[in-house]
Amino acid sequence: MRLHEYAQYDAVGLRELIGKGEVTAAEVESTARRALEWADARVNGLTVPVFASALDHAADGPFGGVPFLIKDHGPVAEGVPFSVGSRALQGIAAPYDTDLMKRFRAAGLATLGVTTVPEMVVDFVTESARYGITRNPWDLERTPGGSSGGAAALVAAGAVPLAHASDGAGSIRIPASCCGLVGLKPSRGRVTSGPDMGEPMFGMAYEFGLTRTVRDTAHLLDAVHGPGVGDKYTAPPPLRPYVSEPGADPGRLRVAVTTASWSGSPVDPEVAAATTAVAAVLEGMGHQVSEGSPAVDWPATVRAMAAQRVAIASTMLLAPREPDPAMLEIPTRHLLQAARETGALDLIVGFHAQNQVTRSVGAFFTGHDLLVTPTLAQLPVPHGTFRYEEENHPALDERLAKIFDYGPFTMAFNVSGHPAISLPLGWSGNGLPIGVQLVAAYGREDLLLRVAARLEEAMPWRDRVPGVSLLHVR
C-alpha cells in the first residue's frame, strides 16, 4: 500500500478495505508506520518514536486494524509512558488502561504512538520545553492549536485517520479549527473518564477524538460512549446508534448565529465571514436562521474555569512523584502556585459560576435547536505568540486572558456541558482552514451529527489538502 493511497481513506474506509480482504491489517499498520515517520519529521507530533508494535486490540472490532494515536495528557494505556508535556514528569508509565482506552482497544483501534501537548495541557498552542514546537501542516510557521495539537497535526497530514483528543476549554475544537478537521466535544457524561476520575476538571473536561470526516466521528462515538462502572453521572443514552444520524433528516431547525465574542475580543473578518456563510447555507436548507446568542456571563465563565487550576495542579501533585518546580515551565509554576493559594470558598464561588453559565446556556436551548459561532476568533497564530522570555513573563491571569481572547467561543460549553462540534467550513484568503462551531442542547450529539453531515455535503472539505500531506507523496 503506497502512502498516498493509504492517506486518501478515512477510518471507515480503511476498515472496509481490511474487511473485504483488499488489504491486510498488517499492511495497513506497516504503511501507517512509514506515514507517521514521514509526517512526524515535518510537524513534530509524536512524543516518542512509533511503537515497535501496535498495542493489543480486537481484530474484529468496528475499527479493527485502523491506525490510531493516544494523547500525552495523563495515564491512558497500561505500560505506556506519559509526561503531560512536562520535563518534570518524565519516566512515569500508566499502571493500567483507562476505561476509554479499553474501549479504544475493543473497537479494534491499533494504537501506534503518543501525541504531543503543551505542558499540563493548559494552552491553545502546542509548544513545550519538553517536546518543542508542533507545527501545522497547513502552514509550518503556525500553530496546529492546543492542547491536542500533535493529534491534529498528524491526522491532518494523513498519518492516521483519527486520534484520541481531550477538551478542557476547547482542546478538541480549537486544533480541529486550526488543522481543518472534525472535532466533537461530547456532552458532559457522554464518554467516561473512569476509573481515576469521576468528573475531570470538575466536570469541565471531556474525552473523545479528532477525525477528518463526520462519519468517522459518528462511528467513534458509537464505539466509546456510555458510562463506566461507578461514574458519578452520565448523559442520556441515544435513541439509536450514532452512525444512523449522518444522512438523517434534522427537520426544520431554529438556528441562532453570532460572531460576537462573549469576552469582547475582536473577531477576524475572515472568521466572521465564514460563520455567516454557514448560516446562509443553513437558511438555504430551509432552517429558520436569526442572529442570537446565549446570555453568557463572561466573568462567570472565567471564574468557573479558574477552578480548573486546582484540578490541573492535582494531576501534578498526585503523580507517583511530586514534580520538581525547577523543571516546570513558568506558566505551570504560576498555575501551581495559584492552585496552592486557592481556598475552599474560592472553589465554591467557581462552582456557583459554573451553575450560572450552565443555566443560562440551557435556557437558550429551550428556544433554539442550534447555535452557530466561530470556533476561534482568529486564524491559527504564528509560533511563539503565547510564549515569553522569563524576565518579562506576564502573570497567570494576564496570560490566560490573552489566550481566552484568542479562543473565546469554546469554553462556555466546557462549563455548561453542552455538545459542540467544530467543522472545517471556511478558508482564509491564504488557504488556512477556519472552523465553525455548532452547539446543541444537552445530550443532542445526534442532531449535531445530522447537521454536520448535511454541511459536509453542501460545503465539502475533503478536496482541501494541506501542503504537508501524505497525499502528495508518490
RODO-2510 file (C-alpha; in nm, 4 decimals, decimal comma):
residues 474
     n   res          X          Y          Z
     1     m     0,0000     0,0000     0,0000
     2     r     0,1521     0,3317    -0,1077
     3     l     0,1470     0,6307     0,1236
     4     h    -0,0820     0,8479    -0,0857
     5     e    -0,3238     0,5573    -0,1294
     6     y    -0,3347     0,4997     0,2466
     7     a    -0,3902     0,8688     0,3247
     8     q    -0,6937     0,9048     0,0999
     9     y    -0,9068     0,6807     0,3250
    10     d    -1,0820     0,7752     0,6459
    11     a    -1,1062     0,5200     0,9268
    12     v    -1,4284     0,3651     0,7978
    13     g    -1,2767     0,3381     0,4512
    14     l    -0,9655     0,1633     0,5794
    15     r    -1,1730    -0,0785     0,7836
    16     e    -1,3838    -0,1604     0,4766
    17     l    -1,0684    -0,2364     0,2762
    18     i    -0,9460    -0,4688     0,5501
    19     g    -1,2870    -0,6324     0,5850
    20     k    -1,3075    -0,7037     0,2124
    21     g    -0,9604    -0,8545     0,2086
    22     e    -0,8306    -0,5934    -0,0352
    23     v    -0,5516    -0,5148     0,2108
    24     t    -0,4402    -0,6798     0,5329
    25     a    -0,4346    -0,5117     0,8732
    26     a    -0,0609    -0,5834     0,8837
    27     e    -0,0082    -0,3996     0,5573
    28     v    -0,2106    -0,1021     0,6816
    29     e    -0,0057    -0,0933     1,0020
    30     s     0,3201    -0,1100     0,8098
    31     t     0,2106     0,1759     0,5871
    32     a     0,0940     0,3771     0,8884
    33     r     0,4405     0,3425     1,0425
    34     r     0,6020     0,4923     0,7366
    35     a     0,3332     0,7604     0,7243
    36     l     0,3865     0,8559     1,0876
    37     e     0,7629     0,8752     1,0499
    38     w     0,7274     1,0937     0,7400
    39     a     0,4726     1,3273     0,8970
    40     d     0,6371     1,3480     1,2392
    41     a     0,9658     1,4540     1,0814
    42     r     0,7790     1,7574     0,9444
    43     v     0,5262     1,8528     1,2144
    44     n     0,6801     1,7073     1,5354
    45     g     0,3584     1,5498     1,6617
    46     l     0,4859     1,2376     1,8426
    47     t     0,6332     1,2274     2,1939
    48     v     0,8333     0,9094     2,1275
    49     p     0,9177     0,7078     1,8159
    50     v     0,6431     0,4959     1,6646
    51     f     0,5768     0,1889     1,8806
    52     a     0,7589    -0,1299     1,7783
    53     s     0,4188    -0,2976     1,7612
    54     a     0,0644    -0,1700     1,7967
    55     l    -0,0951    -0,2001     2,1387
    56     d    -0,3202    -0,5047     2,1728
    57     h    -0,6618    -0,4547     2,0146
    58     a    -0,9607    -0,6544     1,8914
    59     a    -0,9111    -0,7545     1,5299
    60     d    -1,2871    -0,7904     1,4817
    61     g    -1,3866    -0,4543     1,6302
    62     p    -1,5661    -0,1885     1,4223
    63     f    -1,2287    -0,0228     1,3577
    64     g    -1,0300    -0,3488     1,3526
    65     g    -0,6765    -0,2687     1,2351
    66     v    -0,7232     0,1083     1,1871
    67     p    -0,4128     0,3038     1,2985
    68     f    -0,4628     0,5301     1,5995
    69     l    -0,2757     0,7551     1,8438
    70     i    -0,3329     0,8484     2,2084
    71     k    -0,2702     1,1867     2,3661
    72     d     0,0010     1,2545     2,6243
    73     h    -0,2396     1,4114     2,8716
    74     g    -0,2087     1,1649     3,1569
    75     p    -0,2197     0,7911     3,2252
    76     v    -0,4074     0,6318     2,9358
    77     a    -0,2715     0,2922     2,8301
    78     e    -0,1105     0,0369     3,0603
    79     g     0,2681     0,0448     3,0457
    80     v     0,2825     0,3461     2,8130
    81     p     0,4931     0,6364     2,9487
    82     f     0,3317     0,9768     2,9834
    83     s     0,4554     1,3200     3,0906
    84     v     0,1658     1,5599     3,0081
    85     g     0,4200     1,7544     2,8064
    86     s     0,6410     1,8226     3,1081
    87     r     1,0092     1,7658     3,1799
    88     a     0,9101     1,7281     3,5456
    89     l     0,7035     1,4126     3,4896
    90     q     0,9379     1,2008     3,2792
    91     g     0,9759     0,8291     3,3356
    92     i     0,6217     0,7610     3,4556
    93     a     0,4077     0,4901     3,2917
    94     a     0,0346     0,4307     3,3183
    95     p    -0,0347     0,1473     3,5674
    96     y    -0,3452     0,0295     3,3819
    97     d    -0,5804     0,1186     3,0979
    98     t    -0,8408     0,3867     3,1477
    99     d    -1,1978     0,2807     3,0717
   100     l    -1,1780     0,4778     2,7482
   101     m    -0,8574     0,3020     2,6444
   102     k    -1,0278    -0,0325     2,6967
   103     r    -1,2976     0,0847     2,4564
   104     f    -1,0413     0,2012     2,2024
   105     r    -0,8865    -0,1466     2,2145
   106     a    -1,2245    -0,3215     2,1927
   107     a    -1,3114    -0,1089     1,8890
   108     g    -1,0028    -0,2518     1,7156
   109     l    -0,8018     0,0704     1,7035
   110     a    -0,4335    -0,0105     1,6561
   111     t    -0,2501     0,2408     1,8754
   112     l     0,0935     0,3235     1,7361
   113     g     0,2092     0,6252     1,9342
   114     v     0,1525     0,9162     2,1717
   115     t     0,0889     1,2741     2,0572
   116     t     0,2387     1,5998     2,1809
   117     v     0,0705     1,8527     2,4084
   118     p     0,1678     2,1811     2,5766
   119     e     0,2845     2,1395     2,9358
   120     m    -0,0048     2,0282     3,1586
   121     v    -0,2417     2,0817     2,8605
   122     v    -0,3060     2,4451     2,9522
   123     d    -0,2611     2,6232     2,6201
   124     f    -0,4307     2,6703     2,2833
   125     v    -0,0964     2,6102     2,1090
   126     t     0,1318     2,3055     2,1297
   127     e     0,4767     2,4299     2,2246
   128     s     0,6699     2,2927     2,5208
   129     a     1,0197     2,2807     2,6597
   130     r     0,9724     1,9023     2,6732
   131     y     0,8910     1,8412     2,3060
   132     g     0,9488     2,1690     2,1259
   133     i     0,7119     2,3176     1,8695
   134     t     0,4441     2,1109     1,6979
   135     r     0,3684     2,2527     1,3547
   136     n     0,0540     2,2951     1,1489
   137     p     0,0658     2,1007     0,8189
   138     w    -0,1252     2,3847     0,6503
   139     d     0,1485     2,6341     0,7420
   140     l     0,4554     2,5108     0,9292
   141     e     0,5105     2,8559     1,0818
   142     r     0,1709     2,8470     1,2566
   143     t     0,0240     2,6510     1,5430
   144     p    -0,1913     2,3393     1,4985
   145     g    -0,3787     2,4531     1,8104
   146     g    -0,3797     2,3009     2,1544
   147     s    -0,3851     2,1169     2,3643
   148     s    -0,4479     1,8258     2,1237
   149     g    -0,2068     1,9786     1,8724
   150     g     0,0051     1,6719     1,7996
   151     a    -0,3056     1,4649     1,7320
   152     a    -0,4493     1,7287     1,4999
   153     a    -0,1269     1,7828     1,3043
   154     l    -0,0791     1,4118     1,2360
   155     v    -0,4418     1,3469     1,1415
   156     a    -0,4432     1,6488     0,9103
   157     a    -0,1203     1,5349     0,7447
   158     g    -0,2782     1,1958     0,6723
   159     a    -0,0565     0,9915     0,9057
   160     v    -0,3593     0,8400     1,0810
   161     p    -0,7282     0,8870     1,0025
   162     l    -0,8274     0,9641     1,3630
   163     a    -0,6709     1,0128     1,7050
   164     h    -0,7570     1,0462     2,0712
   165     a    -0,8097     1,4034     2,1947
   166     s    -0,9476     1,5761     2,5023
   167     d    -1,1061     1,9148     2,5654
   168     g    -1,0805     2,1251     2,8821
   169     a    -1,1507     2,4676     2,7294
   170     g    -1,1565     2,3957     2,3542
   171     s    -0,8700     2,1499     2,3149
   172     i    -1,0542     1,9282     2,0646
   173     r    -1,2362     2,2010     1,8713
   174     i    -0,9503     2,4522     1,8502
   175     p    -0,6984     2,2095     1,6927
   176     a    -0,9788     2,0938     1,4622
   177     s    -1,0264     2,4544     1,3512
   178     c    -0,6534     2,5162     1,3034
   179     c    -0,5983     2,1932     1,1076
   180     g    -0,9158     2,1552     0,9012
   181     l    -1,0636     1,8615     1,0963
   182     v    -1,3858     1,7486     1,2586
   183     g    -1,3704     1,7982     1,6340
   184     l    -1,6623     1,6963     1,8570
   185     k    -1,6703     1,7796     2,2269
   186     p    -1,9400     1,5462     2,3618
   187     s    -2,1964     1,6276     2,6296
   188     r    -2,0882     1,6106     2,9915
   189     g    -2,1073     1,2464     3,0982
   190     r    -2,1276     1,1072     2,7434
   191     v    -1,7786     0,9494     2,7473
   192     t    -1,6431     0,8054     3,0696
   193     s    -1,3234     0,9281     3,2316
   194     g    -1,3004     0,6345     3,4739
   195     p    -1,1675     0,4789     3,6718
   196     d    -0,9439     0,7502     3,8182
   197     m    -1,1701     1,0493     3,7534
   198     g    -1,5422     1,0890     3,8142
   199     e    -1,5671     1,4404     3,6738
   200     p    -1,2401     1,5568     3,5191
   201     m    -1,1614     1,9201     3,5903
   202     f    -1,4822     1,9436     3,7943
   203     g    -1,6938     1,8286     3,5004
   204     m    -1,5476     2,0768     3,2523
   205     a    -1,3091     1,8439     3,0637
   206     y    -1,4087     1,5848     2,8050
   207     e    -1,2545     1,2873     2,6247
   208     f    -1,3048     1,1920     2,2617
   209     g    -1,1083     1,2290     1,9369
   210     l    -1,0290     1,4109     1,6130
   211     t    -1,1274     1,2869     1,2667
   212     r    -1,1341     1,4005     0,9055
   213     t    -1,4962     1,3001     0,8331
   214     v    -1,8321     1,3203     1,0059
   215     r    -1,8980     0,9507     0,9587
   216     d    -1,5753     0,8632     1,1423
   217     t    -1,6893     1,0838     1,4294
   218     a    -2,0235     0,9031     1,4426
   219     h    -1,8622     0,5584     1,4366
   220     l    -1,6094     0,6551     1,7046
   221     l    -1,8823     0,7923     1,9300
   222     d    -2,0753     0,4668     1,8971
   223     a    -1,7618     0,2773     1,9974
   224     v    -1,6821     0,4718     2,3142
   225     h    -1,9912     0,6413     2,4581
   226     g    -2,1670     0,5331     2,7738
   227     p    -2,0977     0,5252     3,1468
   228     g    -1,8164     0,3453     3,3180
   229     v    -1,8700     0,1415     3,6317
   230     g    -1,9299     0,3818     3,9198
   231     d    -1,9466     0,7007     3,7134
   232     k    -2,0905     0,9920     3,9101
   233     y    -2,3300     1,0817     3,6303
   234     t    -2,3883     1,0060     3,2638
   235     a    -2,5595     1,1642     2,9652
   236     p    -2,8943     1,0245     2,8484
   237     p    -2,8388     0,7311     2,6107
   238     p    -2,9020     0,7898     2,2397
   239     l    -3,2263     0,6611     2,0918
   240     r    -3,0367     0,4769     1,8177
   241     p    -2,6763     0,4294     1,7025
   242     y    -2,4970     0,7498     1,6137
   243     v    -2,3991     0,6023     1,2765
   244     s    -2,7681     0,6350     1,1851
   245     e    -2,7556     1,0137     1,2176
   246     p    -2,5435     1,1292     0,9199
   247     g    -2,7926     1,1326     0,6353
   248     a    -3,0961     1,1537     0,8654
   249     d    -3,3320     1,4495     0,8242
   250     p    -3,2735     1,7037     1,1026
   251     g    -3,6124     1,8652     1,0427
   252     r    -3,6620     2,2417     1,0268
   253     l    -3,4430     2,3870     1,2972
   254     r    -3,4412     2,7124     1,4906
   255     v    -3,0835     2,8278     1,4335
   256     a    -2,9136     3,1202     1,6058
   257     v    -2,5871     3,2631     1,4792
   258     t    -2,3413     3,5006     1,6400
   259     t    -1,9962     3,6285     1,5514
   260     a    -1,9654     3,8496     1,8602
   261     s    -1,7345     3,7062     2,1251
   262     w    -1,8582     3,6947     2,4841
   263     s    -1,5184     3,8202     2,6013
   264     g    -1,5492     4,1299     2,3840
   265     s    -1,2327     4,0389     2,1948
   266     p    -1,2215     4,1216     1,8221
   267     v    -1,3046     3,8575     1,5632
   268     d    -1,1070     3,8344     1,2404
   269     p    -1,3279     3,9445     0,9458
   270     e    -1,2495     3,6247     0,7532
   271     v    -1,3540     3,4153     1,0525
   272     a    -1,6774     3,6110     1,0908
   273     a    -1,7496     3,5827     0,7181
   274     a    -1,7015     3,2046     0,7262
   275     t    -1,9533     3,1788     1,0099
   276     t    -2,2172     3,3900     0,8395
   277     a    -2,1656     3,1891     0,5189
   278     v    -2,2537     2,8709     0,7085
   279     a    -2,5618     3,0403     0,8484
   280     a    -2,6659     3,1321     0,4934
   281     v    -2,6260     2,7720     0,3785
   282     l    -2,8383     2,6517     0,6696
   283     e    -3,1038     2,9072     0,5809
   284     g    -3,0933     2,7846     0,2228
   285     m    -3,1628     2,4343     0,3548
   286     g    -3,4896     2,5631     0,4972
   287     h    -3,3932     2,6243     0,8578
   288     q    -3,5128     2,9305     1,0488
   289     v    -3,1968     3,1345     1,0993
   290     s    -3,1636     3,4506     1,3076
   291     e    -2,8987     3,6412     1,4987
   292     g    -2,8871     3,5295     1,8587
   293     s    -2,6700     3,4095     2,1415
   294     p    -2,6941     3,2666     2,4918
   295     a    -2,6585     3,5267     2,7659
   296     v    -2,3092     3,4072     2,8541
   297     d    -2,1709     3,5885     3,1574
   298     w    -1,8032     3,6061     3,0612
   299     p    -1,6649     3,6905     3,4054
   300     a    -1,8666     3,3988     3,5477
   301     t    -1,7242     3,1725     3,2759
   302     v    -1,3705     3,2750     3,3687
   303     r    -1,4444     3,2237     3,7400
   304     a    -1,5763     2,8755     3,6670
   305     m    -1,2697     2,7884     3,4602
   306     a    -1,0415     2,9122     3,7395
   307     a    -1,1429     2,6067     3,9409
   308     q    -0,9583     2,4001     3,6803
   309     r    -0,6292     2,5280     3,8227
   310     v    -0,6809     2,3098     4,1270
   311     a    -0,7719     2,0086     3,9118
   312     i    -0,4664     2,0529     3,6882
   313     a    -0,2395     2,1033     3,9869
   314     s    -0,3750     1,7848     4,1419
   315     t    -0,2576     1,5947     3,8331
   316     m     0,0952     1,7015     3,9192
   317     l     0,0695     1,6558     4,2940
   318     l    -0,0952     1,3118     4,2704
   319     a     0,1674     1,1803     4,0274
   320     p     0,3934     0,8992     4,1557
   321     r     0,6413     1,1699     4,2476
   322     e     0,5861     1,5407     4,3015
   323     p     0,7362     1,7435     4,0168
   324     d     1,0500     1,9467     4,0662
   325     p     0,9388     2,3120     4,0281
   326     a     1,2707     2,3939     3,8616
   327     m     1,1764     2,1572     3,5786
   328     l     0,8377     2,3250     3,5190
   329     e     0,7777     2,5998     3,2659
   330     i     0,6937     2,9430     3,4044
   331     p     0,3156     2,9297     3,3308
   332     t     0,2914     2,5935     3,5041
   333     r     0,4791     2,7206     3,8078
   334     h     0,2396     3,0146     3,8200
   335     l    -0,0571     2,7807     3,7900
   336     l     0,0707     2,5522     4,0645
   337     q     0,1205     2,8480     4,2957
   338     a    -0,2273     2,9827     4,2190
   339     a    -0,3774     2,6422     4,2916
   340     r    -0,1985     2,6255     4,6267
   341     e    -0,3444     2,9662     4,7138
   342     t    -0,7000     2,8674     4,6146
   343     g    -0,9227     2,8045     4,9140
   344     a    -1,2499     2,6192     4,9611
   345     l    -1,4529     2,9395     4,9322
   346     d    -1,2806     3,0197     4,6006
   347     l    -1,3852     2,6794     4,4691
   348     i    -1,7431     2,7295     4,5839
   349     v    -1,7520     3,0641     4,4026
   350     g    -1,6265     2,8839     4,0915
   351     f    -1,8896     2,6125     4,1211
   352     h    -2,1604     2,8764     4,1629
   353     a    -2,0361     3,0480     3,8473
   354     q    -2,0429     2,7155     3,6650
   355     n    -2,4061     2,6735     3,7626
   356     q    -2,4868     3,0254     3,6408
   357     v    -2,3372     2,9618     3,2988
   358     t    -2,4947     2,6170     3,2687
   359     r    -2,8418     2,7517     3,3484
   360     s    -2,8169     3,0426     3,1044
   361     v    -2,6923     2,8275     2,8170
   362     g    -2,9556     2,5647     2,8953
   363     a    -3,2286     2,8306     2,8902
   364     f    -3,1149     2,9427     2,5455
   365     f    -3,1716     2,5948     2,4046
   366     t    -3,5322     2,5881     2,5200
   367     g    -3,5995     2,8323     2,2366
   368     h    -3,3327     2,7277     1,9844
   369     d    -3,2167     2,3986     1,8372
   370     l    -2,8733     2,5023     1,7158
   371     l    -2,6172     2,7746     1,7770
   372     v    -2,3560     2,8667     1,5139
   373     t    -2,0387     3,0534     1,6154
   374     p    -1,6774     3,0758     1,5069
   375     t    -1,4563     2,8181     1,6751
   376     l    -1,1646     3,0599     1,7141
   377     a    -1,1702     3,4380     1,6993
   378     q    -0,8562     3,4439     1,4828
   379     l    -0,6672     3,2406     1,2268
   380     p    -0,4042     2,9964     1,3582
   381     v    -0,1389     3,2113     1,5244
   382     p     0,2346     3,2046     1,4468
   383     h     0,4588     3,0076     1,6809
   384     g     0,5703     3,1999     1,9859
   385     t     0,2564     3,4141     2,0118
   386     f     0,1834     3,2978     2,3659
   387     r     0,5403     3,2365     2,4836
   388     y     0,7543     3,4884     2,6688
   389     e     1,1061     3,5265     2,7970
   390     e     1,1460     3,4578     3,1683
   391     e     1,2258     3,8168     3,2587
   392     n     0,9024     3,9580     3,1087
   393     h     0,6609     3,6712     3,1560
   394     p     0,3116     3,8001     3,2455
   395     a     0,1149     3,6925     3,5495
   396     l    -0,1045     3,3856     3,5091
   397     d    -0,4368     3,5693     3,4776
   398     e    -0,2917     3,8132     3,2242
   399     r    -0,1576     3,5307     3,0101
   400     l    -0,4822     3,3319     3,0303
   401     a    -0,6822     3,6407     2,9334
   402     k    -0,4769     3,6705     2,6145
   403     i    -0,5278     3,3008     2,5353
   404     f    -0,9011     3,3198     2,6054
   405     d    -0,9333     3,6254     2,3789
   406     y    -0,7870     3,4109     2,1017
   407     g    -1,0382     3,1343     2,1745
   408     p    -1,3440     3,2963     2,3360
   409     f    -1,6153     3,0784     2,1789
   410     t    -1,5394     2,7323     2,3123
   411     m    -1,5000     2,7265     2,6881
   412     a    -1,8535     2,8366     2,7809
   413     f    -1,9668     2,4926     2,6642
   414     n    -1,6998     2,3179     2,8684
   415     v    -1,8546     2,4957     3,1651
   416     s    -2,2157     2,4239     3,0644
   417     g    -2,1668     2,0666     2,9435
   418     h    -2,3382     2,1117     2,6064
   419     p    -2,2139     1,9207     2,2993
   420     a    -2,0275     2,1247     2,0404
   421     i    -1,8551     2,0393     1,7140
   422     s    -1,6052     2,2303     1,5012
   423     l    -1,6241     2,1750     1,1250
   424     p    -1,3750     2,2978     0,8602
   425     l    -1,6271     2,5052     0,6678
   426     g    -1,4268     2,8180     0,5918
   427     w    -1,0931     2,9087     0,4343
   428     s    -0,8852     3,2224     0,4603
   429     g    -0,7525     3,4100     0,1627
   430     n    -0,4134     3,2453     0,2107
   431     g    -0,5630     2,8962     0,2349
   432     l    -0,5798     2,8387     0,6101
   433     p    -0,8752     2,6402     0,7474
   434     i    -1,1398     2,8205     0,9523
   435     g    -1,3512     2,6173     1,1896
   436     v    -1,7170     2,6941     1,2512
   437     q    -1,8697     2,5673     1,5754
   438     l    -2,2166     2,4160     1,6075
   439     v    -2,3676     2,3769     1,9549
   440     a    -2,6847     2,1893     2,0503
   441     a    -2,8920     2,1201     2,3593
   442     y    -2,7515     1,8868     2,6220
   443     g    -2,7392     1,5274     2,5014
   444     r    -2,8085     1,6143     2,1358
   445     e    -2,4957     1,4854     1,9637
   446     d    -2,7401     1,3135     1,7277
   447     l    -2,8604     1,6500     1,5991
   448     l    -2,5070     1,7829     1,5601
   449     l    -2,4126     1,4796     1,3504
   450     r    -2,7194     1,5187     1,1259
   451     v    -2,6483     1,8839     1,0558
   452     a    -2,2727     1,8305     1,0276
   453     a    -2,3242     1,5646     0,7608
   454     r    -2,5505     1,7977     0,5622
   455     l    -2,2894     2,0726     0,5784
   456     e    -2,0125     1,8293     0,4833
   457     e    -2,2112     1,7547     0,1680
   458     a    -2,3014     2,1178     0,0938
   459     m    -1,9606     2,2673     0,1788
   460     p    -1,7193     1,9750     0,1237
   461     w    -1,3675     1,9865     0,2609
   462     r    -1,2233     1,6502     0,1550
   463     d    -1,0563     1,8022    -0,1531
   464     r    -0,8760     2,0633     0,0576
   465     v    -0,5297     1,9277     0,1327
   466     p    -0,2532     2,0880     0,3428
   467     g     0,0913     2,1447     0,1981
   468     v     0,2327     1,8780     0,4297
   469     s     0,0214     1,5744     0,3444
   470     l     0,0854     1,2099     0,2592
   471     l    -0,1494     1,2647    -0,0338
   472     h     0,1377     1,4466    -0,2075
   473     v     0,3841     1,1610    -0,1588
   474     r     0,4257     0,9339    -0,4601
***
